[in-house]
Amino acid sequence: MTARGRGLLAAASLVLACACGITVLPAPHGGPKEADLVGATAARDLARVRQLLSAGADPNGMVDFEGSSHSAWEYALTQLRPKYPETAEIVKLMIKAGAKPESAWGGGVKAGIGRPSEKLPIQIVMMNPNVEVVRALLDAGMRPRVGGAALVTAVEGGETEIVHLLVERGVDVNTTAGAITPLLAAIEARNVALMTYLEDHGAREKP
């Protein structure tokens, strides 16, 4: 992801966080273990990530890496790619090790300069959707109220499994967190199956 892309994602996530009533937490700082964890994450070294997490490395701790501040958790989320299944496994390992389901710190600033960004993990995940990771975030305590924009994104992308998962876990089918409602997104995508599903679960074009 480019620096501009990371900046736009950070800004969007912060605005969404405020809209959803999420408390903006202070950025946690890491040490040598966390630096090693970020490096292993960047290398997609699943075995090393597992080893470091077992040794107590904090996936939320921020360190200087590649000219800006990152937590291994934030870095792992941005690396999610379908063609690299180990990236999803790394994310799930971090969730089990205490990665925060509603906060991912890092990116967007040079190391030691400015205030690092707190991002919504679900928003990062939806840039490269993965149903297993979405499920893991929900299982880890992600509140349904922060999943509204992700639901709209899932509908727009035809991510049927994710749409069903979010709705069944309590995300509002009439959310106004996105630019349009989920049902309107389905209509614009001409996805009859999702239109029917959302309507069956109480969705309206104009809530």
Protein Blocks (a to p, Z undefined) as FASTA:
>chain_A
ZZklmmmmmmmmmmmmmmnopacdddddddfklmmmmmmmmnopaklmmmmmmnopafkb
ccdeehiacdfklmmmmmpcfklmmlmmmmmmmmmnopafkbcceehiaehiajdddddf
klmmmmmgcfklmmmmmmnopafklmmmmmmmmmmnopaklmmmmmmnopafkbckbmbd
fklmmmmnopaklmmmmmmnopafbZZ
